[in-house]
Amino acid sequence: MADEDPVNRDASPMNDEGLIPVAGADGWFYRPFRRDEASGDHEITLVREEDGEETTFTLPSFVERGDELAEISLLVIRARERWRDLKGVGG
């Protein structure tokens, strides 16, 4: 096929485990997304490479843009990291 681009054909941010890195959050990855068929909501699971820690959150169906998902994911990761740090200090 003349219009096939052999350089980008196999280009994918997904690693061998099916995880996609979260831009701006070193060591964090997206697991494959799930979608609730009834509501259209998106279930997003993030996993930290360091220790396998996971956190899951749900977004309404109207949040579909990648940049919006990325911003929300970074907020969730920052909150999770802060919670872990505070939990470690307190006990």
VENRA-V640530 format. One record per backbone hydrogen bond with DSSP energy under -0.5 kcal/mol. NH is the residue of the N-H (numbers start at 1). CO is the residue of the C=O. Records with the same first field share a line. If there is no record, write none. Layout:
NH=CO, CO
This chain:
4=1
6=4
9=5
11=8
15=19
18=15
20=30
21=13
22=28
23=21
25=22
28=25
29=47
30=20
31=45
34=43
36=41
37=35
40=36
42=59
43=34
44=42, 57
46=55
47=29
48=53
49=27, 47
51=48
52=48
55=46
57=44
59=42
63=60
64=62
69=65
70=66
71=67
72=68
73=69
74=70
75=71
76=72
77=73
78=74
79=75
80=76
81=77
82=78
83=79
84=80
85=81
86=82
87=83
88=84
89=85
90=86
91=87
